[in-house]
Structures are given as structure tokens and as C-alpha cells.
Amino acid sequence: MELIGSILKETTRISYVRQRKKAKRDEIQQRTLFKLIKKAKNTAFGAAHGFKEMHKNAALISEFKSSVPITNYEDFHTNWLHLAIQGKKDIIWPGRINYFALSSGTSAGTSKKIPVSDKMLRKFHKTTIQQVSGLTELQLPPSFYESNALIVGGSTHLKKVNKSYHGDLSGILAKNKSFVLTPFTKPTARIAKMTDWNKKVEAIIEQAPNWDIGVIAGVPSWVSQLLERIIERYQLANIHEIWPNLRVYSHGGIFLKPYKQKLDQLFGRPMVYQNTYLASEGYFAYQRDFLKGGMQLMLSNGVFYEFVEEKYFDLLSSNQMDQVQTLAIDQVQERTPYALIISTCSGLWRYSLGDTIEFTDIASRTIKITGRISFHLSDHGEHLSDSNLIHAIELLSKEENASIEEFTVYSNKQEQRQYWYIGANKLISTANAAHTIDESLKQLNDDYETVRKHILKSPKVRVLPTRVFYEFMEKCGRMGGQNKFPHVLTKEQNQLWLNHLGKDD
């Protein structure tokens, strides 16, 4: 078995070297866009937007931007996507879209049907192989390469609708899994197909002693819960007592920091934390430098990126897309928040992804995710970003020496007040919490400080056990996988939340 591990390690090393050499010859974004346009020129979308008249020249990007409007999911679905979902060919991408990923969304939200073309599937697999091959930098022992990867994802069960399959992205990827990776992944197909999250967790716990896990991949909130239950069931000091080859945790979907302290306690030795930016719409980035934070944006992966400055975020949120201006990748600056607009080889065109990012190093195209546009609070002109909210919670957590894994905010326009709900592992004074949040936001954001003086009342805080948040998600059928609790509640979500808490309007 040691020989097999050595062979796999060397194969991974060679793949990584080849990848690094190829990375020096990455296609620029203009070439990526030209390929997308050329491929889709005979589709209904391409014909309607003059793709045949667009040529590979210096004016390509500006021609594309002037011909194709920025869109959100609802408008794109109404105008184009619904035809592809019905099984019609050559609508947004050549041929028929065979798979649609049901986006996890946030609790109490409606799932979107995101197209996943055969071309995009190949891009997913290519990037996954690159990500795995990059582990050669860690100088891991051969025994690691004999171990398995535990994928803590959603159900792999797919439902056939018309002539396509609908389901969680993990199910789509599992159905089309590369034969290279198949023998090395857990759980088994039977367990992975389970739709009941609690039953799936129980099945994984039962099999845990029989597996040799070297990598865990999944959202931090669900991974930490799973590890806790395994440790409790088998009365372990830490998870390494049962999985000694465990070396790497590949995470994404939500911010790691609120869960990092707990995860460190669950692991028995220092772990490599690898950040990834994998969504139903594409595999956009992953962490290649294990000594530094941030993820490298994939520039030749079937995605053309545009970047929206923060001054346009409110317009994006209110669907006033025609007034939004975008920047190309060569126009961005470091430490500046941008919203992502993408065009992909699955037939999404100038699609507002909803995520916000910052470039931490432009030369290497290294980014970090900073939040969601939908978690942008500005009912009274306060212009609070998701990163502002998260930063305030991080300060509170540090000040109170408390683990705060979940939180959410509802902005009540009528009362001119924000209501904060915080999931903590200990009792926290609500008055102290409100003061800390309020003062930290004033320091972070000048607009917030101004509206607090003249319009906005002081925030109200309610501290809850973290389990209350997960119980709400279970009630909404949003347990496990890529599901996460929204940092900002809509009016409809707030009503459901209040009902869950047993409060009146």
C-alpha cells in the first residue's frame, strides 16, 4: 500500500508541475469572452444580441457590453432560461442543457435553477484535478494519498424533469464524476443520495470507523456539527483519533472565521485549511498558496468576469441594471469591494452573481469573498455591506470571548431600527452587544454614523443559542449541503423567523 501511495503522490506532483507551466500561458479574459461568443453565436440568445457581428479585436468587450444588458436571475429566467429548462435546444448555449443545479439559496428562499452545461462540467473536473494536484506543495506522506476525501454535501439524488436532471450541484458532479476521483471519495453512493440530512449524518457516523479520511470538503457549519457528533459517539478526544491521515480541510460557502476556533479543537493536530470558491454557476477560484490567504481567480475556466464598484451596489439590489457600469479585470484595484458579473460556458450572460469580492493581490489575481449584495443594508442610507456586519460580529465575539457562529439582521423601515439576532455559545448582555455593534459600525462606516445621528435608532439585540438558527433551517428544509443562514432578512423571512421564535408581529 505504501508503494501505491508513492505512485499516486508522484502522479499528483507531475500534474501540478504541468499545471504550473500551463498557468504561465493562461488565456486572457478577452480571449475567454471571444470563445464564449463564438461558441454561442448560433443560439437564440446569440442571434438576438448580434454575436455573429462581434469579432476578436480591441473593441470586443465594449461591443459585448453595449449589446448585452446586465441581468439578474429573475429577468434572465423570464426572458431566456425558462425555455432551456423546458428542454429546448440552442437557447442560451449550443445544444440542450442536460443539468440544472438547484441553488441552495438562503433559508426560506426559493431555489434557483442554474444551468450546468457539459462544457462547464469539464471545467469543474479540470479545476478539481488542479486543486488536488496543488497539494504536492505540502510534502504530505504517501499514506495521505491512499486515504479518501469525505464530501459533506447535499443529496446526490437527481430528479428528471422533461429531458434534463435537476438537483444539488454535488449530485450533478457525482453523476459525472471523473473515474480518477471515484475510488477516493466518501460517503458511498447510497449515503450520498439521502435527502434527509439527519439520516445522512447518522449513516456517516456509523461508517466513520471504517473509513480512512485524508481530506474533508464542505461548509464549515455542517462539517463542525458532523465532527462533533462523531467525536461524541465514539468518545474521542478529537477526530484524528479515528482518522490519523486527515490533513486537509477544503471549505467554502460561508466565512470560516466564526467556526475556526471550534474546528481547531475538533482536530487533533494542525490542519491545512484550503479556501475554495465553488458555486453552481462555476468554479471561480481556490487557494493555491497555503502560506497566504486568498484564492486565485481562474481566468481561463469558461467564465468572463466583470466587476461592479460599490457605488452601484444599491442599483444592482434594486434591479436598475441599465445604470450600472462595469470594469474589466485590468481596471480593478486592490482592497476595493466589487460585485461580480459573469458570462459562462453554461449560457449565463452578464449575470449578476450576487457575491462581492476584493482583490488582495492584483498581480496574482488573488481574491477574497467579502459578502453578498443581498446582505447590503441601506434602508436609511447607511450603506452597510455584508463585510461591515461580519466585522461588527467579529469584534463582539472577541470582546465577549464568545463563539458566535450565526447571526442575522432585520431592518425595520417603519420603526427606523435594526434588529440583530445572534447565535452564541454563552450568555451575552444584550445591552453590551448592542453598544459594541453600534459603536463598531460607526467607526467602520461614516454613512452609518451620520444616519444614526439623525434617523436610525440604536440597534436592538437578541442573543439565542446557536441551535435555534439550525432548527429554523431544518423547519425550512434547508439543512446541510451548501445551505446557509442569511445575514440580512427580507420582510417575508423575518415573519417566518419571528413565528419560529414564538413572537407576534
Order of alpha helices (4+ residues) and beta strands (2+ residues): alpha-alpha-alpha-alpha-alpha-alpha-beta-beta-alpha-beta-beta-beta-alpha-beta-alpha-alpha-beta-alpha-beta-alpha-beta-beta-beta-beta-alpha-beta-beta-beta-alpha-beta-beta-alpha-alpha-beta-alpha-alpha
